[in-house]
Amino acid sequence: MDLLNTLVDKGLRRELPTREEALAVLATSDDDLLDVVAAAGKVRRHWFGRRVKLNYLVNLKSGLCPEDCSYCSQRLGSKADILKYTWLKPDEASQAAAAGLAGGAKRVCLVASGRGPTDRDVDRVSDTIKAIKEQNEGVEVCACLGLLSDGQAERLREAGADAYNHNLNTSEGTYGDITTTHTYADRVDTVNKAHAAGLSACSGLIAGMGESDEDLVDVVFSLRELDPDSVPVNFLIPFEGTPLAKEWNLTPQRCLRILAMTRFVCPDVEVRIAGGREVHLRTMQPLALHLANSIFLGDYLTSEGQAGKADLEMIADAGFEVEGTGEVTLPEHRVEAAGGCGSVCGSHEDAGCGSHAEAGCGSHAEAGCGSHEGGGVCGTAAAAATQEPRTDLVAVRRRGAGTDLAPNA
């Protein structure tokens, strides 16, 4: 297929596809799906080999968020029966992180629900970062605390944070339909603050909220322009008790096309399969490893994930290997642009998920702190009917952080 050959060539050169080419990926038929996966897989292997980076979520503060993000189980007015608790102490958070690190995770993602942190909250998280770093040599720590005020990104960096996550979630044009308590511009501002402070920026999307193909392409192109190091792709978990509980728009094939399009647009960044992979990719998860080079290990913020042992077996059975703490995640040109900071950190004026001149990735499908968003059906490729709900696959987290039960890692 000429389209796929063109996209592979562009991906190997870090050249931005056209909008028409990106839309065409989403419009491919199920008959062509394996060809799409194989093509995007060439780009993934060129930049990342067969390594899979493991990340582990620690929900520092769960529920009772004042924001009204429609996809989120922790939102204002949510009736979802999730765990609710206030801030974990640094030693509690460090113990939770240790379970994920023992399971093979390389990065710990510290997430807290809320609009954004107070200065006292930044102090709390700073103490937690220091505790984790002191007890685990070589660990990466990413914070996801919502909208940042001036100076807060710098304080997190000084405390030892390597990265900051804040997802765009959906296109600018449809953002107001999903959230009304803050704006798309607020999110962009926080990603830019993280960049400016020397933190590795992590920003992605949520698919499955009823958006069009054009919306999906818009948000991924916007992410490329922001040039984060990591692009988490979440698939909406339709929690009962949230406004989007009836949005079952995704098939495994649709999810694979979304991941392939993201890889073609952002060829040399860490593309992470985040929340919802077990719900929507299901038995097709191993194929997704040919597109993404990063996943979350174990549970998510308010929902249970696949068993950690099953994650590791899946990676091995698919012919991939877990990325070690001594290995650098990003390609050399991105590391150099970041000032030689290894797998994370730094802003990247000339690196790119393609360079800015052309255009321009916790990640947490049901987090708070505005870390969830996505794509789904509609538009060119997806005039599909709503899929059969698989509510049996949505399990509220009852173990790990905030409980007395052992975590899943």
Secondary structure, DSSP 4 states (H G I P E B T S, - for coil): -HHHHHHHHHHHHTPPPPHHHHHHHHT--GGGHHHHHHHHHHHHHHHHTTEEEEEEEEEEEBS--S---TT-TTSTT-------B-PPPHHHHHHHHHHHHHTT-SEEEEEE-SSS--HHHHHHHHHHHHHHHHHSTT-EEEEE-SSPPTTHHHHHHHHT--EEE---BS-GGGHHHH-SSS-HHHHHHHHHHHHHTTPEEE--EEE-SS--HHHHHHHHHHHHHH--SEEEEEE----TTSTTTT-----HHHHHHHHHHHHHHSTTSEEEE-TTHHHHTGGGHHHHTTT-SEEE-S--SSB--S-HHHHHHHHHHTT-EEPPTTS--S-HHHHHHTTS-TTS-S--SS--SS-TTT------TT-STT------SBTTTB-PPPPPP-GGG--B--SSTTSSSPP--
